[in-house]
Amino acid sequence: MRISTFKAAGIAFVLALTGSTALAETDVRLSYNQPETSAAWQQVMAPYADRLENLSEGELKVQRYPGEVLHPVADGFRAAATGITDVTSAWPLYQASSFTLFHGLGLPGAMPTSDIATVRVMDELYAKYLRDEYENLRVKLAFDASTPSYDILASKPINSLEDLKGLSIRAGGATATEIVERLGGTPVTMSITDAYTAFQQGVVDGIILSSADMVAYRMIEVGKHYYQIGVARIAIPHAISAQFYDGLSDDLKAVFAEAGNEAGYDYARMYMGLTQNALTEMGKAGVTIVQPSEQDKQKIAELLAPMWDEFVAKNGGENSAAARFVADMRALRDKYEGMSDEEILALPPVEGLR
């Protein structure tokens, strides 16, 4: 059957259009450690994926992998750097030896009390001090996030600081591990996805974690004694594969920047709601809640205070980048502590994050 010249040209034109559209689409593999039913997936990661697709007007197509389908949470950096995934959670606490200044974010009292303010402080510190450390692992920053303040949940009663002595406490590493040591416990380092089984089987006596995550990871099924000390936050940034990111157009990089800025604050809002709900859920589960006495609060502060000076000393001393980092971190904490969440959210995004 002979096709007319006009019809052949029309078919070629349609095929060219179809082909160019297909080529314009970019697949994005988004992996995450928590399951599809989790608040983090539903309130942060899924909206982030939707935002990437919508802002790019369909040019980005996000393939979604919740629940550690592609890799364990502790392998986030390796998975992004080697092409297993394009976007994932990549937390410095699981690759502690690769970071120095990043660990300063977890110093006791380093961050503001507001979850929103904490993201802003992290963004500003990242742009000025932390970017090179993170990108050395062949990733770019997708967005900053932080846990709420850490407390301790145990299978044995904790009515005072003295009761912590000798207890084996799961810690994620870095400053959380040091905090447990300084408070008299014995830290056991493992990923969060291994912690429930270890807690259930008595491998550890307790965990140091935010109250929201104690509930999210079902730790309150095992631990019934909650010691509410609020000692520090842990940075949980999310990464983009550098190889993937570098291959994007400037327009798509701008999409990732806008979507990431929103996702960081989505994470903060999620944790605000989960923290409010956590105490209610603990009550339902029969968890005993103990706040430290004023004497114990003072003792905790005394035990943890040297961590600041030791951090600076270990990383270069008085005139080092670590000293400047700590000074700026304190100044930013105090600055944003005095602002409302609404005022912070109205500020323009921090430049220099990617």
C-alpha positions in Angstrom: 0.0 0.0 0.0 1.4 3.3 -1.1 1.3 6.2 1.4 1.0 9.7 -0.1 3.8 12.2 0.4 1.4 14.4 2.5 0.3 11.6 4.7 3.8 10.4 5.2 4.9 13.8 6.2 2.0 14.0 8.7 2.9 10.7 10.3 6.6 11.7 10.6 5.5 15.0 12.3 3.3 13.1 14.8 6.1 10.6 15.5 8.6 13.5 16.0 6.3 15.1 18.5 5.7 11.9 20.4 9.3 11.1 20.4 10.3 14.6 21.7 7.7 14.4 24.5 9.0 11.0 25.6 12.6 12.3 25.6 11.5 15.3 27.7 10.2 13.1 30.5 12.7 12.4 33.3 12.2 9.5 35.7 13.0 10.2 39.3 13.4 7.3 41.7 12.4 8.4 45.2 13.2 6.0 47.9 12.4 6.2 51.6 12.8 4.2 54.8 9.3 4.5 56.2 6.3 2.6 54.8 3.5 4.1 52.6 1.2 4.2 55.7 3.6 6.4 57.7 3.0 10.1 58.4 6.4 10.9 56.9 5.4 9.3 53.6 1.9 10.7 53.5 2.6 14.2 54.7 6.1 14.8 53.4 7.5 12.5 50.8 4.3 11.8 48.7 3.5 15.6 48.5 7.1 16.2 47.6 6.9 13.8 44.8 3.6 15.4 43.6 5.2 18.8 43.8 8.1 17.7 41.6 5.7 16.5 39.0 3.3 19.4 39.1 6.0 22.1 39.2 7.7 20.5 36.2 4.4 20.2 34.4 4.9 16.5 34.0 8.4 16.6 32.8 9.5 14.8 36.0 7.9 11.4 36.6 8.5 10.2 40.1 8.8 6.5 40.8 8.0 6.0 44.4 9.7 3.4 46.7 8.6 3.6 50.3 9.5 1.1 53.0 13.2 0.4 52.2 12.4 -1.4 49.0 15.5 -0.2 47.2 18.0 0.0 50.1 18.3 0.3 53.9 18.1 3.7 55.5 21.7 3.5 56.6 22.8 3.1 53.0 21.3 6.3 51.8 24.5 8.0 50.7 25.8 4.9 48.9 22.5 4.3 47.2 22.3 7.9 45.8 26.0 8.0 44.8 25.9 4.7 42.9 22.6 5.2 41.1 20.4 2.8 43.1 18.1 5.8 43.8 17.9 9.4 42.7 16.4 11.0 45.9 16.5 9.5 49.4 17.1 10.2 53.1 20.8 10.5 53.6 21.7 11.1 57.2 25.2 12.0 58.5 24.7 10.0 61.7 24.9 6.8 59.6 28.2 8.0 58.0 29.7 9.7 61.0 33.3 9.5 60.0 32.7 11.5 56.8 31.4 14.6 58.6 32.8 17.1 61.1 30.8 20.3 61.4 27.5 18.6 60.5 27.7 16.8 63.9 27.6 20.2 65.6 23.9 20.5 64.8 23.2 17.8 67.4 24.9 19.6 70.2 22.7 19.9 73.3 20.5 23.0 72.9 22.0 23.9 69.6 18.7 24.4 67.8 15.6 26.5 68.5 12.6 25.1 70.3 10.5 25.6 67.1 10.6 22.9 64.4 10.1 25.5 61.7 12.9 27.7 63.1 15.2 24.7 63.3 14.8 24.1 59.5 15.7 27.8 58.8 18.8 27.6 61.0 19.9 24.4 59.4 19.4 25.9 55.9 21.5 29.0 56.7 24.3 26.9 58.3 24.3 24.4 55.4 24.7 27.2 52.8 27.6 28.7 54.7 29.4 25.8 56.3 28.0 22.3 55.6 27.5 22.1 51.8 31.0 20.8 51.0 30.9 18.0 53.6 27.6 16.8 52.2 28.5 17.0 48.5 31.8 15.2 49.1 29.7 12.0 49.2 28.5 12.6 45.7 25.1 14.0 46.6 23.3 17.3 46.5 20.9 18.5 49.2 17.2 17.8 48.5 16.1 19.4 51.7 17.0 19.8 55.3 15.0 18.3 58.1 15.5 17.6 61.8 14.0 15.3 64.4 12.3 16.9 67.4 14.3 16.9 70.7 15.4 13.6 71.9 14.2 11.8 75.1 14.7 8.3 76.5 12.3 5.4 76.5 13.2 2.3 78.5 11.9 -1.1 79.5 13.0 -0.4 83.1 11.7 2.4 85.3 13.6 5.7 85.1 12.6 8.1 87.9 15.8 10.0 88.0 19.1 10.5 86.2 20.6 8.0 88.5 18.4 5.3 87.0 20.1 5.7 83.6 23.4 4.4 84.9 24.3 1.1 83.3 21.3 0.9 80.9 22.1 -0.1 77.4 20.5 2.6 75.1 20.2 2.4 71.4 21.6 5.6 69.7 22.0 6.4 66.1 25.6 7.5 66.5 27.5 10.8 66.6 26.4 13.2 69.3 23.5 11.1 70.4 25.9 8.3 71.4 28.1 10.8 73.3 25.0 12.1 75.1 24.1 8.6 76.3 27.6 8.1 77.6 27.7 11.4 79.4 24.4 10.7 81.1 25.7 7.3 82.4 24.1 4.9 80.0 25.9 2.5 77.6 25.2 3.4 74.0 24.5 0.8 71.4 24.7 2.1 67.8 22.3 0.7 65.2 19.9 1.9 62.5 16.4 2.9 63.5 15.0 0.0 61.5 16.8 -2.5 63.6 16.0 -0.8 66.9 12.5 -2.3 67.5 13.6 -5.9 67.3 16.7 -5.2 69.5 14.4 -3.4 72.1 11.9 -6.2 72.0 14.5 -8.9 72.4 16.2 -7.2 75.3 19.4 -6.5 73.3 19.0 -2.9 74.5 17.2 -1.6 77.6 16.0 1.6 75.9 16.3 4.1 73.1 17.1 7.8 72.7 14.7 9.2 70.2 12.0 11.9 69.8 8.6 11.1 71.3 7.0 11.3 67.8 9.3 8.6 66.5 8.9 6.5 69.6 5.2 6.2 68.5 5.9 6.0 64.8 8.3 3.1 65.2 6.0 1.4 67.8 8.7 1.6 70.5 6.0 2.2 73.1 4.8 -1.3 72.6 8.0 -2.4 74.3 9.2 0.5 76.5 6.8 1.7 79.2 9.1 4.3 80.9 9.5 7.7 79.2 12.1 10.1 80.6 11.4 13.5 79.0 14.8 15.2 78.9 14.7 17.0 75.5 18.5 17.0 75.1 19.1 17.5 71.4 17.9 17.2 67.9 19.4 15.1 65.1 19.8 16.3 61.6 18.0 14.1 59.0 18.7 15.8 55.6 17.6 14.2 52.3 19.8 13.9 49.3 19.7 14.0 45.5 22.2 11.9 43.5 24.8 14.4 42.2 25.2 12.6 38.9 21.4 12.7 38.4 21.2 16.3 39.5 24.0 17.5 37.3 22.2 16.1 34.3 19.1 18.2 34.8 18.3 21.4 33.0 18.4 24.6 35.0 14.6 24.8 35.0 14.4 21.3 36.6 17.0 22.2 39.1 14.8 25.2 40.1 11.9 22.8 40.5 13.9 20.6 42.9 14.9 23.8 44.8 11.3 25.0 45.2 9.9 21.5 46.0 12.7 20.9 48.5 12.2 24.2 50.4 8.5 23.2 50.9 9.4 19.6 51.9 11.7 20.8 54.7 8.9 22.8 56.3 6.4 20.0 55.6 8.7 17.7 57.7 8.7 20.3 60.5 4.9 20.6 60.4 4.5 16.8 60.4 6.6 16.5 63.5 4.8 19.3 65.3 1.6 17.3 64.9 3.1 14.0 65.8 4.8 15.4 68.9 1.4 16.7 70.2 -0.1 13.4 69.5 2.7 11.3 71.1 1.9 12.0 74.7 -1.8 11.0 74.1 -0.7 7.7 72.5 1.7 7.0 75.3 -1.1 7.4 77.8 -3.2 5.0 75.9 -0.3 2.5 75.8 0.3 2.7 79.6 3.6 4.5 79.3 4.8 6.2 82.5 6.0 9.8 81.8 8.6 11.3 84.0 10.1 14.7 83.7 13.5 15.3 85.4 13.6 17.2 88.7 15.1 20.6 88.7 18.2 19.1 90.3 18.4 16.5 87.5 17.9 19.2 84.8 20.8 21.1 86.3 23.0 18.0 86.4 22.1 17.0 82.8 23.1 20.5 81.7 26.4 20.3 83.6 27.2 16.9 82.1 26.5 17.9 78.6 27.9 21.5 78.5 31.5 20.4 77.9 30.4 18.9 74.5 30.4 22.4 73.0 34.0 23.3 73.9 35.2 19.8 73.1 33.6 20.0 69.7 35.4 23.1 68.8 38.7 21.8 70.3 38.5 18.6 68.3 37.8 20.4 65.1 40.5 23.0 65.0 40.3 25.1 68.1 39.6 28.8 68.8 40.2 30.4 65.4 38.9 27.5 63.3 35.8 27.1 61.1 34.3 25.0 63.9 34.5 28.0 66.3 32.9 30.3 63.7 30.3 27.6 63.0 29.4 27.3 66.7 29.2 31.1 67.2 26.9 31.5 64.1 24.8 28.6 65.2 24.2 30.1 68.6 23.4 33.5 67.0 21.0 32.0 64.5 19.3 29.9 67.2 18.7 33.0 69.3 17.6 35.1 66.3 15.0 32.7 65.2 13.9 31.8 68.7 12.5 35.3 68.9 10.5 35.0 65.7 7.1 33.4 65.1 6.8 30.5 62.7 4.7 32.7 60.4 7.4 35.3 60.3 10.0 32.7 59.4 7.9 31.1 56.7 7.4 34.5 55.1 11.2 34.9 54.6 12.7 34.2 51.1 14.4 30.8 50.7 18.0 30.6 51.7 20.4 30.9 48.7 23.3 28.6 48.1 21.8 25.3 49.3 22.6 23.5 46.0 
